[in-house]
Amino acid sequence: VGSFIYHCIDAGEIRPNGPVPMNSLFIYRPDKRLELWRFFFYMLIHAGWVHLFFNMLVQVLVGIPLEMVHGSFRIGAVYLAGVLA
């Protein structure tokens, strides 16, 4: 949420589908493959408030019950594997 707010302030706009911070240090770019942090931190980038809202909604409705059954470590490992995939 923090990175989304930062990029909205930086771009000076908030739209349902943007701003998409294409020049962010966090976004994955094939020409920057050697910058390994991009593989992990692009999960912080959201393409608009609608994208952010639905990501949070799914994490609350699906993630919390899964975490209660399987535990934080297992869900965190699956989440991180999804980010890296």
C-alpha positions in Angstrom: 0.0 0.0 0.0 2.9 2.3 0.9 4.6 1.9 -2.5 1.2 2.5 -4.3 0.6 5.7 -2.4 4.2 6.8 -3.1 3.8 6.2 -6.9 0.4 8.0 -6.9 2.0 11.1 -5.3 5.0 10.9 -7.6 2.8 10.6 -10.7 0.3 13.2 -9.4 -2.7 11.0 -10.3 -4.8 8.2 -9.1 -6.8 6.2 -11.6 -8.6 2.8 -11.4 -5.9 1.4 -13.7 -2.8 3.4 -12.8 -0.4 4.9 -12.4 1.8 2.0 -13.4 5.3 2.9 -12.2 7.3 1.6 -15.2 10.5 3.2 -14.0 10.3 1.9 -10.4 13.3 0.2 -8.8 10.9 -2.6 -7.9 9.3 -3.5 -11.2 10.7 -6.5 -13.1 12.4 -5.5 -16.4 14.2 -8.1 -18.6 17.0 -5.6 -19.3 17.8 -5.5 -15.5 18.1 -9.2 -14.8 21.2 -8.8 -12.7 19.3 -6.7 -10.2 18.0 -9.6 -8.2 15.9 -7.6 -5.7 13.4 -7.0 -8.6 12.4 -10.7 -8.5 11.2 -10.3 -4.9 10.0 -6.7 -4.7 7.9 -6.5 -7.8 5.1 -8.0 -5.6 4.8 -4.5 -4.0 3.8 -2.8 -7.3 0.1 -2.5 -8.2 -1.5 -1.3 -11.4 -4.1 1.0 -9.9 -6.4 1.0 -6.9 -8.7 -1.6 -8.4 -5.8 -4.1 -8.6 -4.7 -3.2 -5.1 -8.3 -3.6 -3.7 -8.9 -7.0 -5.2 -5.4 -8.3 -4.1 -6.2 -7.2 -0.5 -9.8 -8.7 -0.7 -8.5 -12.1 -1.9 -5.8 -12.1 0.8 -8.4 -11.4 3.5 -11.0 -13.8 2.2 -8.7 -16.6 1.2 -5.4 -16.0 2.9 -6.6 -15.7 6.5 -8.5 -19.0 6.5 -5.6 -20.7 4.9 -3.2 -19.3 7.4 -5.4 -20.4 10.3 -5.3 -24.0 8.9 -1.8 -24.3 7.6 0.2 -21.7 9.6 2.0 -18.6 8.6 5.3 -20.2 7.5 3.7 -22.6 5.0 1.4 -19.8 3.5 4.4 -17.4 3.4 6.5 -20.0 1.6 3.7 -20.6 -1.0 3.2 -16.9 -1.4 6.9 -16.3 -2.0 7.1 -19.2 -4.4 4.2 -17.6 -6.4 6.1 -14.3 -6.5 9.3 -16.0 -7.8 7.4 -18.1 -10.4 
